[in-house]
Amino acid sequence: MLTNKQRNYLRKLANGIEPIFRIGKGGLTDNMIEQMNLAFEAREIFKVYVLKNCELEVRAVCDEIVSRTGAEPVSVVGSKFVLYKPSSEKPKIVLPR
């Protein structure tokens, strides 16, 4: 569980990055979840964009990804959200205490 200080730090880190995943009409697939797990190992933090033609709400998509990957939600704003999960092999981001 992230503290407010850690969440704010991660929000600041995510401010300049572009979404690397787009969720559309097809929704979430097992392949997409696998790709997200690989992205967590490489980046630890990324943004996801939910397209308007997606049948699910943004918060529902975020919650589904969190439950299937074990990631932490950082923020949900409009149709984008930020997720964080530390790398198990080579952690890069050092969170404040």
N, C-alpha and C positions, 0 to 999 in steps of 0.2 A: 504494500500500500504506500502510495506516494504522499509526502507531506505537502502542504501548500507551498513552502519554500522550494521544494524540489519540482513541483508542478510548474511554478512560475519560471524557474530556471529552464526547464524543458520547453516551455512555451516560447521563451526568448530564443532558444536554439532553433526551433522550428519555424520561426518567423520568416526566414529568407528562403526556405526550401519549397519546391514545387511538389504537387501530388504525384506519386509514382504509380498509384493504383487508381483505376476508375471502375466503379461498380455501376452497371447498367441494367438493362432489361433482364439479362440472364441471371442476375443476382450473384450470390457467392457460390463458388464451386470448390470442390476439394483441391483441384489444381491451383486455384488462386490462394487458398490457405497455405499450401505447400510453398508457393512463391513468396508469400508474406513471411513465413518462417525463415526462409533463406535470406530475405531482405533484412529481417531483424538481426541475423548473425552478421551481416555485412555492415549495416548502418545503425542499428539499434533504435532509430527514431525515423518515422516518415509520416507523410500526409496521405490521406485517402480522400478522393472526390466521389461523391454519389451523384450520378447523373439524374436529370429530371424524369427520365423514363423508367427509373428503378421503381419497382412495386413496393419496396420496403421503405420505412422512414429512416432517416439518417441515424438517429439514436439506436434503432433496432439493428441496423447493419453494424454499427460500432460495437454494440453489446454482443452480437453474434461472433464477431472476430475476436473480441476479448475472451469470450468463453472457449473458443476453439484453439487459440494460440497461447493463452496465458499472459497476454500483454496487459499493459496498464493504459487506460485512456488518459490523455493529457488534456485535450480540449475538444469541444465540438462547437463549431461556429458555422452557421448556415448549412451549406451542403458539404463542408469539409470537416475532417477530424484528424487529430494527431494521435499516434500510438507510440508507446515506448516499451521496449523489452531489452534488458541487457544481454549482450552476447555471452554465451556460455564458454566460448573459447578465448576470445580476445576483447574484453570490454574496453571501449574507447571513452565513453562518457562517464565522468566522475561527478556524481550528484552531491550537492551540498548537504550537510547534516542538519 
